[in-house]
Structure formats: C-alpha cells, structure tokens
C-alpha cells in the first residue's frame, strides 16, 4: 500500500502503534481531560441550579454553591494542568522518537536511495512535517476521546435526572457537530493540507538553494528572478491555506448554527416534558456545556489534516526499501585486503532504458593486497562509479565484487566500509571544529593522533595558525577553509581511519602541484602494506603505480604499467599526450586556486 492510499484510520493506527511505549502517560492525559471536562459541565449545572434557587427566594444556598464552584474550579484547573503536562510530554517525546526513526530508516538508503531528492525538501520533512504530527499526539487523542466519552456521561445524567426525551433530542445535534460536519469536508481538507505541506517543502528547498548559492545569485544578477520564483511558490501555498481557511469558516459557521438549534430544541423538549422552569434552565446549561468537548474536534481537525499529510510525506521517504541492505547472515571480514571486480555491469536508475548506456560495462580486474593500482580516463568514463560500487552505495546489475575471497554483498555494510578509507573529489565538512571533523573517522582518536594525521596531510601548521587551532570551527560546508585546506583535511581524516584499503578519488584535484607532490609522498609512505586504489585525472600522480586501469565510456579498455601503456599508443597514450606539458613543465597555481 502506498502512502497516498493510506486512510486517516490507518495513519492513526500506525501513529498509535508507534507511540505504544508511551501509552501510560497518554492514558493519564486522556483520563484527566475527561475528568476536567466533566467538572466543567458540573460547574455549569451547579451554577445554574444555584441561580434558579436564588431566583426562587432561597438565598441561603449562595455560600454553599460558591464554595462548591470554587473547589470544582480549582480541581478543574489542576486536572487541566496534569492533562496538558502529560499530553505534551508524550507529544515532544514522540517527536524526538519520530526524528530518530526517520534518520535510522533513511540512513541505510543513503546515498543511492536519496540521490535526486531535494535537500531542502528532506529538511522540511524531518523538521516541519514531523512538527505537524505533534498535533495528533498532543491535541487529537485526548480531545477526540473526551469528545466521545464526556457527551455520553452528560446524556446519561440528563436522561436519568431529568428526562430521557431531552437526552435523545440533544444527541443528534452532538453527533452532527462532532462527526457529520467534519466528515463532510474531510476529503477537500486532506487535499488542501497535502498541497500545503508540499508547497512548504518547495519553499524550503528554494530557500536552501538560494542561501547555498548566494554568490552565484549575486554574481549573475539572479536576485530579482529568484524572488519572483519564491513568490510563485508562496502563491501555491497561499492558495492551499485559503482553501483550508474557507472550509474552516464553513465548518465553524455550521457548528454555531447546530449548537444554537440544539439548545433551542432542548428548551422546547424540556418544556414539552413538563419540566419546571428551574429544571429547564439547568438542562439548557448542561446541554450548552456538553457541546464544549464536541466543539473541541473543530479546534484540531484542520491541523489534524496537516498532521496526516505530514505523516504521509515522512513515510513516503522512510518506507522505501534500501537500495542495498545487509545480508541475512554476514560473514567475517577477510584477512587479505585485495579487490576484485568480475564482469561488473551497472547503470544508474535515472538512466533512460535503450538510450543511456550503462555507467560501467563488463569490468573485470584484480588489485592484489598491498599493491597500488590507478584508474584513469576522461570525465564520465565510470571511474568514480567503480568506487561507489566497491563501497556498496549501489549493487551491480551483473557480476560480482570481492574483497579478499569474500563477495562484498556477504559482508555487513558497516564492516565493509570499515575496511575502506576514501578521500573523494568532493569533500563535505560539518559546521564543527577541525578536531570534530577529523574524529568522524575515529571518535576515540587522541589529540596526538589527530596531529600526526594532519602532519602527514601537510595541514598541521595551517591549523595551528588558526585562531583556536584544532578547536577552530570550519563553518558550514567548510566555508572558512580554502579548497586545498578542505581537501587536505579530508585526506587527514582518511589517514586517521587507518583502513587496510585506501581509495583516493581525485583526492588532490584541489591542490597546487607543489602541495600535491608533498602529500603524494606522505600517501606513498602510508600506503606501505595497504591496498591503494587511486582514481586520478592528473596522470602525473599515477605514473609509478603498479598497474594503471584505463576506462573509456564505462569499459576497461587498457591496463598495464605506465611504460607499457605508452608503448601501446592507445587511449592512455592519448591522455598522456594531452597532459605532457603539465608533466614536464609544472606551472604555478592558476588564479583563484588556493594552495593552502
């Protein structure tokens, strides 16, 4: 069943099942809400009884009635506090649980399962949509149960103490206010609420893009057009809000009409049953107070539709099965960290069948343990795809990949990725300190180990020059560091992991020639005894590799040493010829490329 097909009843059951661990405090909240609403009706009944007694000439009841009403009011206030406390405790605890569940269930999907999804929209789902679900737990469960229980208690009292006919006359009006009117508009309200949640996700994505791309927006004079686009997105959300508002107005107008009609009907029914004017006054007061819990449905019904829409949007992401998953019975990691590709073919799901060729086709090679192999080729030839397949970000359509003598799909994802340290061409740094970004690789690393890794990456002196050294905050996405500094921090992080397999995916692409050569020497020292796979654009970094694999349009077209491939005069020789000037005559860093 898709999330769109989930009815409100199914969504409610699922949310209730999720909150099962917190049912005791939730039950407490419901109980005290029912009690305080019953006390509210009793307050109306006793007050009206006191007024009728005084109007009949019995002024002596004033003191006892006043004291009773004060005691009931205090108890009602206390019960209201307890109900609100436990209701919101459950709500906010469950919001934390929902966010934990969202991350726990989306993390195995990454990166394949969330590729192509908009970052701002995902952020809106995990923050704003989950926040809307708070309405269900804090403002729906207790009010809806009270709206069913309290009127039953009130009708029972009216029927037993005054007249069953009066109770029967009042009952249809209560049902109309609490059930019929909300049901009449629930489909249109659900559609409007879904449109509103979607529109807010679009606005969030647009804002995220605008903030992250502010330099390009300013440089290309895109600001005015960007605001116009935001205005169009806002208009879509405003339309949904308008539809919701119109339905709320209609519902409230109908409810007011039904309440007035119900009270008038009770008045005439009481008189027709021969009740005294004093009893009729009390019955009218109790009837009017009984509408309170039922009208409470109107207070949350509009927000409840948004809560259901938010739940659907959350489950739309989390209910998707992971593209890759742990095997049922994972095997132990192999002792020998060799890498083997055997007839591997893979195409991305976004490819157009019959038009887009596979990213890699029938690729086979073996990297012996402790050896240094390089993968080269033009952009789009499938080099980085091989790394994604090795890490099981995706599974190949055919063929197999091994580490040692074990197929990687028989290893747990955690154990597989513990075997491999990767330095990618796009380095993501968290808005935290330098030390915290390094310890992502190894949380228990000491300060001395951090410094040793940074020395190997030629970064230690740069960090010490920062105002707070290793406790300096790098900024969002590492914006306070230059491109070269970010890349070297990524290299240091991989060195700190100290995995038996080291993968460099264009790892020195952001560095100048001098720094690249310095880091390359450190990597060569570190690679001693480890399996090293280098994806490179600059051929100068791989000429001394034990073997070079040449990719072209997703196929492995050549492999051999640097000298062997040059002698063949094939694809590698042509790549080398294009870069020969850079190899023979290194130039200074180009303008705008940071070397530190």
SULGITA-V22220 format. One record per pair of residues at least 24 apart in sequence whose ideal C-beta (glycine too) atoms are under 8 Angstrom apart, sorted by the first residue. I is the first residue (numbers start at 0). GAP is how many residues later the second one is. D is the distance in whole Angstrom. If there is no record, write none. Layout:
BEGIN
i:I gap:GAP d:D
i:I gap:GAP d:D
END
This chain:
BEGIN
i:2 gap:309 d:4
i:2 gap:310 d:8
i:2 gap:312 d:5
i:2 gap:313 d:5
i:2 gap:316 d:7
i:3 gap:308 d:7
i:5 gap:306 d:6
i:5 gap:309 d:8
i:7 gap:178 d:7
i:7 gap:182 d:7
i:7 gap:300 d:6
i:10 gap:297 d:5
i:10 gap:300 d:5
i:10 gap:301 d:7
i:11 gap:124 d:7
i:13 gap:297 d:8
i:13 gap:301 d:8
i:14 gap:118 d:7
i:14 gap:121 d:6
i:14 gap:122 d:7
i:14 gap:296 d:7
i:15 gap:125 d:8
i:17 gap:76 d:7
i:17 gap:79 d:7
i:17 gap:80 d:7
i:17 gap:83 d:8
i:18 gap:71 d:7
i:18 gap:75 d:5
i:18 gap:118 d:6
i:21 gap:68 d:5
i:21 gap:71 d:6
i:21 gap:72 d:6
i:24 gap:61 d:5
i:24 gap:64 d:6
i:24 gap:65 d:5
i:25 gap:60 d:7
i:25 gap:61 d:8
i:25 gap:64 d:5
i:25 gap:111 d:8
i:25 gap:115 d:6
i:25 gap:116 d:8
i:27 gap:54 d:7
i:27 gap:58 d:5
i:28 gap:53 d:8
i:28 gap:54 d:5
i:28 gap:55 d:8
i:28 gap:56 d:8
i:28 gap:57 d:4
i:28 gap:58 d:4
i:28 gap:61 d:7
i:28 gap:112 d:8
i:28 gap:113 d:5
i:29 gap:53 d:8
i:29 gap:111 d:7
i:29 gap:112 d:5
i:29 gap:115 d:5
i:29 gap:116 d:7
i:31 gap:47 d:5
i:31 gap:48 d:8
i:31 gap:50 d:4
i:31 gap:51 d:4
i:31 gap:54 d:7
i:32 gap:46 d:8
i:32 gap:47 d:8
i:32 gap:50 d:4
i:32 gap:54 d:8
i:32 gap:109 d:4
i:32 gap:110 d:7
i:32 gap:112 d:8
i:32 gap:113 d:5
i:33 gap:111 d:7
i:33 gap:112 d:5
i:33 gap:115 d:5
i:33 gap:116 d:6
i:34 gap:44 d:5
i:35 gap:39 d:8
i:35 gap:40 d:5
i:35 gap:43 d:4
i:35 gap:44 d:5
i:35 gap:47 d:6
i:36 gap:109 d:5
i:36 gap:113 d:5
i:36 gap:255 d:7
i:36 gap:256 d:5
i:37 gap:112 d:6
i:37 gap:115 d:6
i:37 gap:116 d:8
i:38 gap:33 d:5
i:38 gap:36 d:6
i:38 gap:37 d:4
i:38 gap:40 d:7
i:39 gap:36 d:6
i:39 gap:249 d:6
i:39 gap:252 d:6
i:40 gap:109 d:7
i:40 gap:113 d:6
i:40 gap:245 d:6
i:40 gap:248 d:4
i:40 gap:249 d:6
i:40 gap:251 d:8
i:41 gap:30 d:6
i:42 gap:26 d:6
i:42 gap:29 d:5
i:42 gap:30 d:7
i:42 gap:33 d:7
i:42 gap:246 d:8
i:43 gap:241 d:5
i:43 gap:242 d:6
i:43 gap:244 d:7
i:43 gap:245 d:4
i:44 gap:237 d:6
i:44 gap:240 d:6
i:44 gap:241 d:5
i:44 gap:244 d:7
i:45 gap:26 d:7
i:46 gap:238 d:7
i:47 gap:233 d:5
i:47 gap:234 d:5
i:47 gap:236 d:8
i:47 gap:237 d:4
i:47 gap:238 d:8
i:48 gap:229 d:8
i:48 gap:233 d:5
i:50 gap:230 d:7
i:51 gap:225 d:8
i:51 gap:226 d:4
i:51 gap:229 d:5
i:51 gap:230 d:7
i:52 gap:225 d:8
i:54 gap:223 d:8
i:55 gap:222 d:7
i:82 gap:59 d:6
i:86 gap:50 d:7
i:86 gap:51 d:5
i:86 gap:52 d:8
i:86 gap:54 d:8
i:86 gap:55 d:6
i:87 gap:50 d:5
i:89 gap:47 d:5
i:89 gap:48 d:7
i:90 gap:43 d:5
i:90 gap:46 d:4
i:90 gap:47 d:4
i:91 gap:42 d:7
i:91 gap:46 d:8
i:93 gap:39 d:8
i:93 gap:40 d:8
i:93 gap:43 d:5
i:94 gap:35 d:6
i:94 gap:36 d:7
i:94 gap:38 d:7
i:94 gap:39 d:6
i:94 gap:42 d:8
i:97 gap:32 d:5
i:97 gap:35 d:6
i:97 gap:216 d:7
i:98 gap:27 d:6
i:98 gap:31 d:6
i:100 gap:217 d:7
i:101 gap:24 d:5
i:101 gap:28 d:7
i:101 gap:212 d:6
i:101 gap:215 d:8
i:101 gap:216 d:6
i:104 gap:213 d:4
i:105 gap:211 d:6
i:105 gap:212 d:6
i:107 gap:214 d:4
i:107 gap:216 d:8
i:107 gap:217 d:7
i:107 gap:305 d:7
i:108 gap:211 d:6
i:108 gap:213 d:5
i:108 gap:214 d:7
i:110 gap:277 d:8
i:110 gap:282 d:5
i:111 gap:211 d:4
i:111 gap:212 d:7
i:111 gap:281 d:5
i:111 gap:282 d:5
i:112 gap:207 d:6
i:112 gap:209 d:6
i:112 gap:210 d:5
i:113 gap:203 d:8
i:115 gap:234 d:7
i:116 gap:200 d:8
i:117 gap:83 d:8
i:117 gap:87 d:4
i:117 gap:90 d:8
i:118 gap:86 d:7
i:118 gap:89 d:6
i:119 gap:81 d:7
i:119 gap:84 d:4
i:119 gap:85 d:3
i:119 gap:86 d:7
i:119 gap:87 d:6
i:119 gap:88 d:3
i:119 gap:89 d:7
i:120 gap:80 d:4
i:120 gap:81 d:7
i:120 gap:83 d:6
i:120 gap:84 d:5
i:121 gap:195 d:7
i:122 gap:81 d:6
i:122 gap:85 d:7
i:123 gap:76 d:6
i:123 gap:77 d:4
i:123 gap:80 d:4
i:123 gap:81 d:7
i:124 gap:76 d:7
i:124 gap:185 d:8
i:124 gap:188 d:5
i:124 gap:189 d:6
i:124 gap:192 d:6
i:125 gap:188 d:8
i:127 gap:69 d:8
i:127 gap:72 d:6
i:127 gap:73 d:8
i:127 gap:76 d:7
i:127 gap:182 d:8
i:128 gap:68 d:6
i:128 gap:72 d:8
i:128 gap:180 d:8
i:128 gap:181 d:4
i:128 gap:182 d:8
i:128 gap:184 d:5
i:128 gap:185 d:6
i:129 gap:180 d:7
i:129 gap:184 d:6
i:130 gap:179 d:8
i:131 gap:65 d:7
i:131 gap:171 d:7
i:131 gap:174 d:5
i:131 gap:175 d:5
i:131 gap:177 d:8
i:131 gap:178 d:4
i:132 gap:174 d:5
i:132 gap:177 d:5
i:132 gap:178 d:6
i:132 gap:181 d:8
i:133 gap:173 d:8
i:134 gap:165 d:6
i:134 gap:168 d:4
i:134 gap:169 d:6
i:134 gap:171 d:7
i:134 gap:172 d:4
i:135 gap:168 d:7
i:135 gap:171 d:5
i:135 gap:172 d:8
i:135 gap:175 d:8
i:138 gap:160 d:7
i:138 gap:161 d:5
i:138 gap:164 d:7
i:139 gap:160 d:5
i:139 gap:164 d:5
i:139 gap:167 d:7
i:142 gap:150 d:7
i:142 gap:153 d:4
i:142 gap:154 d:7
i:142 gap:156 d:7
i:142 gap:157 d:6
i:143 gap:153 d:7
i:143 gap:156 d:8
i:145 gap:147 d:5
i:145 gap:150 d:7
i:146 gap:31 d:5
i:146 gap:146 d:5
i:146 gap:147 d:5
i:146 gap:149 d:6
i:146 gap:150 d:5
i:147 gap:30 d:8
i:149 gap:140 d:7
i:149 gap:143 d:4
i:150 gap:27 d:8
i:150 gap:139 d:5
i:150 gap:142 d:6
i:150 gap:143 d:6
i:153 gap:132 d:6
i:153 gap:133 d:8
i:153 gap:135 d:8
i:153 gap:136 d:4
i:154 gap:135 d:8
i:156 gap:129 d:7
i:157 gap:125 d:6
i:157 gap:128 d:6
i:157 gap:129 d:7
i:161 gap:108 d:7
i:161 gap:113 d:6
i:161 gap:117 d:6
i:161 gap:120 d:8
i:161 gap:121 d:5
i:162 gap:106 d:7
i:162 gap:107 d:7
i:162 gap:110 d:5
i:162 gap:112 d:6
i:162 gap:120 d:8
i:164 gap:104 d:6
i:164 gap:107 d:8
i:164 gap:108 d:5
i:165 gap:100 d:6
i:165 gap:103 d:5
i:165 gap:104 d:5
i:165 gap:107 d:7
i:165 gap:109 d:8
i:165 gap:117 d:6
i:165 gap:121 d:8
i:168 gap:96 d:5
i:168 gap:97 d:6
i:168 gap:100 d:4
i:169 gap:92 d:6
i:169 gap:95 d:7
i:169 gap:96 d:5
i:169 gap:117 d:5
i:169 gap:120 d:7
i:172 gap:85 d:5
i:172 gap:86 d:7
i:172 gap:88 d:6
i:172 gap:89 d:3
i:172 gap:92 d:7
i:172 gap:118 d:8
i:173 gap:88 d:7
i:173 gap:116 d:7
i:173 gap:117 d:7
i:173 gap:120 d:5
i:175 gap:82 d:5
i:176 gap:78 d:5
i:176 gap:81 d:5
i:176 gap:82 d:7
i:176 gap:85 d:8
i:176 gap:114 d:7
i:176 gap:117 d:5
i:176 gap:118 d:6
i:176 gap:120 d:8
i:176 gap:121 d:8
i:177 gap:116 d:4
i:177 gap:119 d:5
i:180 gap:70 d:5
i:180 gap:73 d:5
i:180 gap:74 d:6
i:180 gap:77 d:7
i:180 gap:117 d:8
i:181 gap:69 d:7
i:181 gap:115 d:6
i:181 gap:116 d:7
i:181 gap:119 d:5
i:183 gap:67 d:8
i:184 gap:62 d:5
i:184 gap:65 d:7
i:184 gap:66 d:6
i:185 gap:119 d:7
i:187 gap:55 d:7
i:187 gap:59 d:6
i:188 gap:55 d:6
i:188 gap:58 d:5
i:188 gap:112 d:7
i:188 gap:113 d:7
i:188 gap:116 d:5
i:189 gap:115 d:5
i:189 gap:118 d:7
i:189 gap:119 d:7
i:191 gap:48 d:5
i:191 gap:51 d:4
i:191 gap:52 d:5
i:191 gap:55 d:7
i:191 gap:113 d:7
i:192 gap:47 d:8
i:192 gap:51 d:7
i:192 gap:109 d:8
i:192 gap:112 d:4
i:192 gap:113 d:4
i:192 gap:115 d:7
i:192 gap:116 d:4
i:193 gap:115 d:4
i:193 gap:118 d:7
i:194 gap:41 d:7
i:194 gap:44 d:8
i:194 gap:45 d:4
i:194 gap:48 d:8
i:195 gap:41 d:6
i:195 gap:44 d:4
i:195 gap:45 d:6
i:195 gap:48 d:7
i:195 gap:110 d:7
i:195 gap:113 d:7
i:196 gap:109 d:6
i:196 gap:112 d:4
i:196 gap:113 d:6
i:196 gap:116 d:6
i:197 gap:115 d:8
i:198 gap:34 d:7
i:198 gap:35 d:8
i:198 gap:37 d:5
i:198 gap:38 d:4
i:198 gap:41 d:6
i:199 gap:37 d:6
i:200 gap:112 d:7
i:201 gap:31 d:5
i:201 gap:34 d:7
i:202 gap:27 d:7
i:202 gap:30 d:5
i:202 gap:31 d:6
i:202 gap:34 d:6
i:205 gap:24 d:6
i:205 gap:27 d:6
i:211 gap:265 d:8
i:243 gap:58 d:6
i:243 gap:61 d:8
i:246 gap:55 d:8
i:247 gap:50 d:8
i:247 gap:54 d:5
i:250 gap:47 d:6
i:250 gap:50 d:7
i:251 gap:46 d:6
i:254 gap:40 d:6
i:254 gap:43 d:6
i:258 gap:29 d:8
i:258 gap:32 d:5
i:258 gap:36 d:7
i:261 gap:25 d:7
i:261 gap:29 d:7
i:262 gap:24 d:6
i:262 gap:25 d:6
i:322 gap:71 d:6
i:322 gap:72 d:7
i:323 gap:68 d:5
i:323 gap:69 d:7
i:323 gap:70 d:7
i:323 gap:71 d:5
i:323 gap:85 d:8
i:323 gap:89 d:7
i:324 gap:88 d:8
i:325 gap:86 d:5
i:325 gap:87 d:6
i:326 gap:82 d:6
i:326 gap:83 d:5
i:326 gap:84 d:7
i:326 gap:85 d:7
i:329 gap:80 d:7
i:329 gap:81 d:6
i:329 gap:82 d:4
i:329 gap:85 d:7
i:330 gap:75 d:6
i:330 gap:79 d:5
i:330 gap:80 d:7
i:332 gap:70 d:8
i:332 gap:71 d:8
i:332 gap:73 d:7
i:332 gap:78 d:6
i:332 gap:82 d:5
i:332 gap:83 d:8
i:332 gap:85 d:8
i:332 gap:86 d:6
i:333 gap:69 d:6
i:333 gap:70 d:3
i:333 gap:71 d:6
i:333 gap:72 d:5
i:334 gap:69 d:7
i:335 gap:33 d:5
i:335 gap:68 d:4
i:335 gap:69 d:7
i:336 gap:32 d:5
i:336 gap:66 d:6
i:336 gap:67 d:7
i:336 gap:82 d:6
i:336 gap:163 d:4
i:336 gap:164 d:5
i:336 gap:193 d:7
i:336 gap:194 d:5
i:337 gap:28 d:7
i:337 gap:29 d:6
i:337 gap:30 d:5
i:337 gap:31 d:4
i:337 gap:64 d:8
i:337 gap:65 d:7
i:337 gap:66 d:6
i:337 gap:193 d:6
i:338 gap:27 d:7
i:338 gap:28 d:4
i:338 gap:34 d:8
i:338 gap:51 d:7
i:338 gap:62 d:8
i:338 gap:63 d:7
i:338 gap:64 d:6
i:338 gap:162 d:7
i:338 gap:192 d:6
i:338 gap:194 d:6
i:339 gap:25 d:8
i:339 gap:26 d:5
i:339 gap:27 d:7
i:339 gap:61 d:7
i:339 gap:62 d:4
i:339 gap:63 d:8
i:340 gap:24 d:5
i:340 gap:25 d:8
i:340 gap:45 d:7
i:340 gap:48 d:8
i:340 gap:58 d:7
i:340 gap:60 d:6
i:341 gap:57 d:5
i:341 gap:58 d:5
i:341 gap:59 d:7
i:341 gap:60 d:7
i:342 gap:55 d:7
i:342 gap:56 d:4
i:342 gap:57 d:8
i:343 gap:42 d:8
i:343 gap:45 d:7
i:343 gap:52 d:5
i:343 gap:54 d:7
i:343 gap:55 d:4
i:343 gap:56 d:7
i:343 gap:57 d:6
i:344 gap:51 d:6
i:344 gap:52 d:5
i:344 gap:53 d:5
i:344 gap:54 d:6
i:345 gap:39 d:7
i:345 gap:43 d:6
i:345 gap:48 d:6
i:345 gap:49 d:8
i:345 gap:50 d:4
i:345 gap:51 d:5
i:346 gap:50 d:6
i:347 gap:46 d:8
i:356 gap:196 d:7
i:356 gap:197 d:6
i:357 gap:39 d:7
i:357 gap:196 d:6
i:358 gap:26 d:4
i:358 gap:195 d:6
i:359 gap:25 d:5
i:359 gap:26 d:6
i:359 gap:29 d:7
i:359 gap:36 d:8
i:359 gap:191 d:8
i:359 gap:194 d:5
i:359 gap:195 d:8
i:360 gap:193 d:5
i:360 gap:194 d:5
i:361 gap:37 d:7
i:361 gap:193 d:7
i:362 gap:36 d:7
i:362 gap:188 d:8
i:362 gap:191 d:8
i:362 gap:192 d:7
i:362 gap:193 d:5
i:363 gap:35 d:8
i:363 gap:192 d:7
i:364 gap:184 d:6
i:364 gap:191 d:6
i:364 gap:194 d:6
i:366 gap:164 d:6
i:366 gap:166 d:6
i:366 gap:180 d:8
i:367 gap:163 d:8
i:368 gap:35 d:8
i:368 gap:162 d:5
i:369 gap:159 d:6
i:369 gap:160 d:7
i:369 gap:161 d:6
i:370 gap:160 d:6
i:370 gap:161 d:7
i:370 gap:175 d:5
i:370 gap:176 d:7
i:371 gap:155 d:6
i:371 gap:160 d:4
i:371 gap:162 d:7
i:371 gap:173 d:5
i:371 gap:174 d:5
i:372 gap:159 d:7
i:372 gap:160 d:6
i:372 gap:161 d:7
i:372 gap:172 d:6
i:372 gap:173 d:6
i:372 gap:174 d:5
i:372 gap:175 d:7
i:372 gap:176 d:6
i:373 gap:159 d:8
i:373 gap:160 d:4
i:373 gap:161 d:8
i:373 gap:162 d:6
i:373 gap:167 d:8
i:373 gap:168 d:4
i:373 gap:171 d:4
i:373 gap:173 d:7
i:373 gap:174 d:5
i:373 gap:175 d:7
i:374 gap:158 d:7
i:374 gap:159 d:7
i:374 gap:160 d:5
i:374 gap:161 d:7
i:374 gap:173 d:8
i:374 gap:174 d:5
i:374 gap:176 d:6
i:375 gap:159 d:8
i:375 gap:160 d:6
i:375 gap:161 d:8
i:375 gap:163 d:6
i:375 gap:166 d:6
i:375 gap:172 d:6
i:375 gap:173 d:7
i:375 gap:174 d:6
i:375 gap:175 d:7
i:375 gap:196 d:7
i:375 gap:199 d:6
i:376 gap:173 d:6
i:376 gap:174 d:4
i:376 gap:175 d:6
i:376 gap:194 d:8
i:376 gap:198 d:8
i:377 gap:174 d:7
i:377 gap:197 d:7
i:378 gap:158 d:8
i:379 gap:173 d:8
i:380 gap:170 d:4
i:380 gap:171 d:5
i:380 gap:172 d:6
i:380 gap:173 d:7
i:381 gap:169 d:5
i:381 gap:171 d:8
i:381 gap:172 d:4
i:381 gap:173 d:8
i:382 gap:122 d:8
i:382 gap:152 d:5
i:382 gap:168 d:5
i:383 gap:41 d:7
i:383 gap:121 d:6
i:383 gap:122 d:8
i:383 gap:151 d:6
i:384 gap:169 d:8
i:385 gap:149 d:8
i:385 gap:165 d:8
i:386 gap:35 d:7
i:386 gap:37 d:8
i:386 gap:116 d:6
i:386 gap:118 d:5
i:386 gap:146 d:8
i:386 gap:148 d:6
i:389 gap:30 d:7
i:389 gap:113 d:7
i:389 gap:143 d:8
i:390 gap:25 d:7
i:390 gap:26 d:6
i:390 gap:29 d:6
i:390 gap:31 d:7
i:391 gap:24 d:6
i:391 gap:25 d:8
i:402 gap:98 d:7
i:417 gap:81 d:7
i:418 gap:80 d:6
i:418 gap:81 d:6
i:418 gap:82 d:5
i:419 gap:79 d:6
i:419 gap:81 d:5
i:419 gap:82 d:8
i:419 gap:83 d:6
i:420 gap:73 d:4
i:420 gap:74 d:8
i:420 gap:76 d:4
i:420 gap:77 d:7
i:420 gap:78 d:4
i:420 gap:80 d:7
i:420 gap:81 d:5
i:420 gap:82 d:7
i:421 gap:72 d:6
i:421 gap:81 d:5
i:421 gap:82 d:8
i:421 gap:83 d:6
i:422 gap:64 d:8
i:422 gap:67 d:5
i:422 gap:68 d:5
i:422 gap:70 d:8
i:422 gap:71 d:5
i:422 gap:80 d:7
i:422 gap:81 d:5
i:422 gap:82 d:7
i:422 gap:84 d:4
i:423 gap:66 d:7
i:423 gap:81 d:5
i:423 gap:82 d:7
i:423 gap:83 d:7
i:424 gap:80 d:5
i:424 gap:81 d:3
i:424 gap:82 d:7
i:424 gap:84 d:5
i:426 gap:51 d:7
i:426 gap:59 d:5
i:426 gap:60 d:6
i:426 gap:62 d:7
i:426 gap:63 d:4
i:426 gap:83 d:8
i:427 gap:49 d:7
i:427 gap:50 d:8
i:428 gap:45 d:5
i:428 gap:48 d:6
i:428 gap:49 d:3
i:428 gap:52 d:7
i:428 gap:57 d:6
i:428 gap:60 d:7
i:428 gap:61 d:8
i:429 gap:44 d:8
i:430 gap:42 d:7
i:430 gap:43 d:7
i:430 gap:44 d:6
i:430 gap:45 d:5
i:430 gap:46 d:8
i:431 gap:41 d:7
i:431 gap:42 d:7
i:432 gap:35 d:8
i:432 gap:37 d:7
i:432 gap:38 d:5
i:432 gap:39 d:6
i:432 gap:40 d:6
i:432 gap:41 d:7
i:433 gap:29 d:6
i:433 gap:32 d:7
i:433 gap:35 d:8
i:433 gap:36 d:5
i:433 gap:37 d:7
i:433 gap:38 d:6
i:433 gap:40 d:6
i:433 gap:55 d:7
i:434 gap:35 d:4
i:434 gap:36 d:6
i:436 gap:37 d:6
i:436 gap:41 d:8
i:436 gap:52 d:6
i:436 gap:56 d:7
i:437 gap:32 d:8
i:437 gap:51 d:7
i:437 gap:54 d:6
i:437 gap:55 d:5
i:437 gap:58 d:6
i:438 gap:57 d:8
i:439 gap:53 d:6
i:440 gap:52 d:5
i:440 gap:53 d:7
i:440 gap:55 d:5
i:440 gap:56 d:4
i:441 gap:54 d:5
i:441 gap:55 d:6
i:441 gap:56 d:8
i:444 gap:51 d:6
i:448 gap:47 d:7
i:449 gap:42 d:8
i:449 gap:46 d:7
i:452 gap:39 d:4
i:452 gap:40 d:7
i:452 gap:42 d:4
i:452 gap:43 d:4
i:453 gap:34 d:8
i:453 gap:35 d:8
i:453 gap:38 d:5
i:455 gap:36 d:7
i:455 gap:39 d:5
i:455 gap:66 d:4
i:455 gap:69 d:8
i:455 gap:70 d:6
i:456 gap:31 d:5
i:456 gap:32 d:7
i:456 gap:34 d:4
i:456 gap:35 d:4
i:456 gap:38 d:6
i:456 gap:62 d:6
i:456 gap:65 d:7
i:457 gap:30 d:6
i:457 gap:57 d:6
i:457 gap:60 d:5
i:457 gap:61 d:6
i:457 gap:64 d:7
i:458 gap:26 d:7
i:458 gap:29 d:4
i:458 gap:30 d:6
i:458 gap:32 d:8
i:458 gap:33 d:6
i:461 gap:26 d:8
i:461 gap:134 d:6
i:481 gap:112 d:3
i:481 gap:113 d:8
i:481 gap:114 d:6
i:482 gap:27 d:4
i:482 gap:110 d:7
i:482 gap:111 d:5
i:483 gap:26 d:5
i:483 gap:27 d:5
i:483 gap:28 d:7
i:483 gap:31 d:6
i:483 gap:109 d:8
i:483 gap:110 d:5
i:483 gap:111 d:5
i:483 gap:112 d:6
i:484 gap:109 d:7
i:484 gap:111 d:6
i:485 gap:24 d:7
i:486 gap:24 d:6
i:487 gap:27 d:8
i:487 gap:31 d:7
i:490 gap:28 d:6
i:490 gap:32 d:8
i:494 gap:27 d:8
i:494 gap:31 d:6
i:498 gap:31 d:8
i:499 gap:30 d:6
i:499 gap:31 d:7
i:500 gap:29 d:7
i:500 gap:30 d:5
i:500 gap:31 d:8
i:500 gap:32 d:7
i:501 gap:24 d:7
i:501 gap:25 d:6
i:501 gap:28 d:5
i:501 gap:29 d:7
i:501 gap:30 d:5
i:501 gap:31 d:7
i:502 gap:29 d:8
i:502 gap:30 d:5
i:502 gap:31 d:8
i:502 gap:32 d:7
i:503 gap:28 d:7
i:503 gap:29 d:7
i:503 gap:30 d:5
i:503 gap:31 d:7
i:503 gap:32 d:8
i:504 gap:30 d:4
i:505 gap:29 d:6
i:505 gap:30 d:7
i:505 gap:31 d:6
i:506 gap:27 d:8
i:507 gap:30 d:7
i:507 gap:33 d:6
i:508 gap:28 d:6
i:508 gap:29 d:8
i:509 gap:83 d:7
i:509 gap:84 d:8
i:510 gap:84 d:7
i:511 gap:76 d:8
i:511 gap:77 d:4
i:511 gap:81 d:6
i:511 gap:83 d:4
i:512 gap:73 d:4
i:512 gap:74 d:7
i:512 gap:76 d:7
i:513 gap:72 d:8
i:513 gap:81 d:7
i:514 gap:80 d:5
i:514 gap:81 d:8
i:515 gap:25 d:7
i:537 gap:41 d:7
i:537 gap:44 d:7
i:538 gap:36 d:6
i:538 gap:37 d:6
i:538 gap:40 d:5
i:538 gap:44 d:7
i:539 gap:39 d:7
i:539 gap:42 d:7
i:539 gap:43 d:5
i:542 gap:40 d:8
i:547 gap:24 d:7
i:549 gap:25 d:8
END
